Amino acid sequence: MEVRNYKIIDKGVLHARFDLYLPKWGGFLIHGMTWCVKSENQQWISFPSYSLETPEGKKYLQHCRFEDREVQKDFERQVMPLLKNLQSAMSSSTTEDPEGEDGDLPF
């Protein structure tokens, strides 16, 4: 699996948006996945969704999902470390000198 187009959002529980590339599924690419964080112990991955206005208020329904909750949890256990590693790498890169030690630009 590979995380692509990772973007931090930090709006309410929505922490980040990303695309997920699954080469073992024939190069399957899922656009618009989200990483939601309510607390350190309450984090989850959501598939792309759409909003629906109901008499009770706005609801968000996923375009696709795993019917088996255990399969969803296993999926999250595999994706979450990829996101946390990427987040950590991004955090450490913002503290480094963007021009590098010898003054060259990083590209």
VOPAGU-2260 file (C-alpha; in pm, 1 decimal, decimal comma):
REM VOPAGU-2260
SITE   aa  ch    i         X         Y         Z
SITE  MET   A    0       0,0       0,0       0,0
SITE  GLU   A    1     108,2     355,1     -65,0
SITE  VAL   A    2     -32,4     685,5      63,5
SITE  ARG   A    3     -44,4     957,6    -200,7
SITE  ASN   A    4    -150,5    1324,0    -203,1
SITE  TYR   A    5    -146,9    1348,6     177,3
SITE  LYS   A    6    -285,4    1680,1     300,6
SITE  ILE   A    7    -336,9    1788,2     660,6
SITE  ILE   A    8    -681,5    1939,7     717,2
SITE  ASP   A    9    -720,2    1962,5    1100,2
SITE  LYS   A   10   -1084,5    2066,8    1099,6
SITE  GLY   A   11   -1284,2    1908,4    1381,2
SITE  VAL   A   12   -1209,9    1534,2    1386,8
SITE  LEU   A   13   -1091,3    1545,7    1024,0
SITE  HIS   A   14    -713,8    1534,8    1050,6
SITE  ALA   A   15    -602,5    1461,4     693,2
SITE  ARG   A   16    -715,3    1366,1     344,1
SITE  PHE   A   17    -522,3    1127,6     120,0
SITE  ASP   A   18    -538,4     882,8    -167,6
SITE  LEU   A   19    -452,3     518,3    -114,3
SITE  TYR   A   20    -282,3     311,6    -384,1
SITE  LEU   A   21    -320,5     -67,6    -358,7
SITE  PRO   A   22     -87,4    -242,0    -605,6
SITE  LYS   A   23    -199,3    -590,7    -494,9
SITE  TRP   A   24    -553,4    -502,7    -601,3
SITE  GLY   A   25    -443,5    -450,7    -960,7
SITE  GLY   A   26    -319,5     -96,0    -905,9
SITE  PHE   A   27    -645,1      15,6    -739,7
SITE  LEU   A   28    -645,2     384,0    -633,0
SITE  ILE   A   29    -894,8     521,7    -380,9
SITE  HIS   A   30    -922,4     902,0    -396,7
SITE  GLY   A   31   -1038,2    1115,2    -104,7
SITE  MET   A   32    -987,6     891,9     196,4
SITE  THR   A   33    -976,4    1062,3     536,0
SITE  TRP   A   34    -792,6    1011,9     863,3
SITE  CYS   A   35   -1012,8    1116,6    1154,1
SITE  VAL   A   36    -880,3    1178,4    1505,0
SITE  LYS   A   37   -1106,1    1237,7    1803,0
SITE  SER   A   38    -836,3    1153,1    2061,0
SITE  GLU   A   39    -516,0     950,1    2075,5
SITE  ASN   A   40    -726,9     636,6    2135,5
SITE  GLN   A   41   -1007,6     723,6    1891,5
SITE  GLN   A   42    -873,8     737,0    1536,0
SITE  TRP   A   43   -1015,8     585,4    1220,4
SITE  ILE   A   44    -986,2     575,9     843,8
SITE  SER   A   45   -1289,1     665,9     630,6
SITE  PHE   A   46   -1357,1     590,8     269,3
SITE  PRO   A   47   -1482,0     877,9      49,8
SITE  SER   A   48   -1828,1     992,7     154,2
SITE  TYR   A   49   -2106,3    1231,8      65,6
SITE  SER   A   50   -2330,6    1441,2     291,0
SITE  LEU   A   51   -2703,4    1392,7     314,7
SITE  GLU   A   52   -2944,3    1635,5     479,2
SITE  THR   A   53   -3198,7    1460,1     700,2
SITE  PRO   A   54   -3460,4    1591,3     944,3
SITE  GLU   A   55   -3215,3    1494,9    1221,6
SITE  GLY   A   56   -2930,9    1691,7    1061,2
SITE  LYS   A   57   -2644,5    1625,6     824,0
SITE  LYS   A   58   -2524,7    1266,5     782,4
SITE  TYR   A   59   -2219,1    1139,2     599,9
SITE  LEU   A   60   -2249,6     816,6     403,6
SITE  GLN   A   61   -1950,2     633,5     264,5
SITE  HIS   A   62   -1948,1     543,5    -104,8
SITE  CYS   A   63   -1802,2     203,9     -14,5
SITE  ARG   A   64   -1715,2      18,3     303,6
SITE  PHE   A   65   -1622,3    -318,0     449,0
SITE  GLU   A   66   -1935,4    -491,9     577,3
SITE  ASP   A   67   -1733,5    -693,2     827,8
SITE  ARG   A   68   -1620,1    -464,8    1111,5
SITE  GLU   A   69   -1316,7    -687,0    1182,0
SITE  VAL   A   70   -1200,0    -652,5     820,9
SITE  GLN   A   71   -1233,9    -273,4     854,8
SITE  LYS   A   72   -1025,4    -280,5    1174,2
SITE  ASP   A   73    -759,5    -494,8    1004,9
SITE  PHE   A   74    -752,1    -250,3     711,8
SITE  GLU   A   75    -707,4      41,7     954,5
SITE  ARG   A   76    -427,7    -144,3    1136,9
SITE  GLN   A   77    -240,8    -167,6     806,1
SITE  VAL   A   78    -304,5     189,6     685,7
SITE  MET   A   79    -260,4     379,1    1015,0
SITE  PRO   A   80     117,1     314,6    1046,3
SITE  LEU   A   81     168,0     445,3     691,7
SITE  LEU   A   82     -12,4     767,8     784,8
SITE  LYS   A   83     168,5     809,2    1115,8
SITE  ASN   A   84     508,4     752,4     950,5
SITE  LEU   A   85     425,0    1007,1     681,4
SITE  GLN   A   86     302,7    1255,1     943,9
SITE  SER   A   87     622,0    1206,3    1143,4
SITE  ALA   A   88     840,9    1252,7     834,9
SITE  MET   A   89     654,4    1570,9     742,9
SITE  SER   A   90     688,4    1708,1    1096,5
SITE  SER   A   91    1062,6    1645,4    1107,8
SITE  SER   A   92    1119,0    1792,3     760,9
SITE  THR   A   93     959,5    2123,8     860,8
SITE  THR   A   94    1213,7    2164,3    1139,0
SITE  GLU   A   95    1511,4    2111,9     908,8
SITE  ASP   A   96    1691,3    2384,6     714,5
SITE  PRO   A   97    1499,8    2397,2     381,7
SITE  GLU   A   98    1814,7    2494,7     192,9
SITE  GLY   A   99    2017,9    2206,0     330,1
SITE  GLU   A  100    2353,8    2217,5     503,0
SITE  ASP   A  101    2545,6    2343,6     200,9
SITE  GLY   A  102    2290,8    2609,9     104,3
SITE  ASP   A  103    2158,9    2425,0    -202,8
SITE  LEU   A  104    1787,5    2413,4    -267,2
SITE  PRO   A  105    1628,5    2075,0    -188,2
SITE  PHE   A  106    1513,6    2005,6    -546,9
